[in-house]
């Protein structure tokens, strides 16, 4: 029972960060669609450089379709 409780608490503590990250990635892609690709790149590059796969993929989309 104890390992399950630890896993649930850990998941709940990490969830808000994941939600904020998803919101920022959506914001960056919306910027790129509206012609602000440079701002989208500025927002995504730090996360992509840290190894975030979703940010790397999104950055690739911006480079492919907005530049």
PLY file of the C-alpha trace (Angstrom):
ply
format ascii 1.0
element vertex 67
property float x
property float y
property float z
element edge 66
property int vertex1
property int vertex2
end_header
0.00 0.00 0.00
2.82 2.41 0.82
4.46 2.26 -2.66
1.09 2.98 -4.26
0.57 6.03 -2.05
4.05 7.33 -2.89
3.40 6.84 -6.60
0.07 8.70 -6.41
1.56 11.61 -4.48
4.45 11.85 -6.94
2.07 11.84 -9.90
-0.06 14.57 -8.36
2.97 16.74 -7.62
4.31 16.41 -11.16
0.99 16.89 -12.96
0.76 20.71 -12.66
4.18 21.10 -14.30
3.16 18.90 -17.21
-0.06 20.88 -17.64
1.86 24.18 -17.74
4.32 22.76 -20.26
1.50 21.58 -22.52
-0.09 25.03 -22.34
3.19 26.74 -23.31
3.75 24.40 -26.24
0.23 25.07 -27.50
0.89 28.79 -27.06
4.10 28.53 -29.09
2.38 26.65 -31.91
-0.43 29.22 -31.95
2.21 31.95 -32.24
3.80 30.18 -35.19
0.43 29.82 -36.93
-0.24 33.53 -36.50
3.04 34.54 -38.11
5.15 34.91 -34.96
7.50 32.01 -35.60
10.46 33.85 -34.08
8.64 34.16 -30.75
7.58 30.51 -30.92
11.20 29.46 -31.45
12.31 31.61 -28.52
9.74 29.90 -26.30
10.49 26.33 -27.42
14.29 26.34 -27.77
15.18 26.27 -24.05
12.97 23.22 -23.42
14.15 21.50 -26.57
17.78 22.06 -25.53
17.04 20.39 -22.19
15.84 17.28 -24.01
12.06 17.71 -23.86
10.78 15.53 -26.70
7.49 17.34 -27.19
9.27 20.70 -27.36
11.80 19.27 -29.84
9.02 17.92 -32.05
7.09 21.19 -31.87
10.23 23.16 -32.68
10.71 20.96 -35.73
7.17 21.74 -36.84
7.81 25.46 -36.48
11.03 25.21 -38.51
9.38 23.07 -41.19
6.17 25.01 -41.70
6.61 28.53 -40.35
10.09 29.48 -41.58
0 1
1 2
2 3
3 4
4 5
5 6
6 7
7 8
8 9
9 10
10 11
11 12
12 13
13 14
14 15
15 16
16 17
17 18
18 19
19 20
20 21
21 22
22 23
23 24
24 25
25 26
26 27
27 28
28 29
29 30
30 31
31 32
32 33
33 34
34 35
35 36
36 37
37 38
38 39
39 40
40 41
41 42
42 43
43 44
44 45
45 46
46 47
47 48
48 49
49 50
50 51
51 52
52 53
53 54
54 55
55 56
56 57
57 58
58 59
59 60
60 61
61 62
62 63
63 64
64 65
65 66
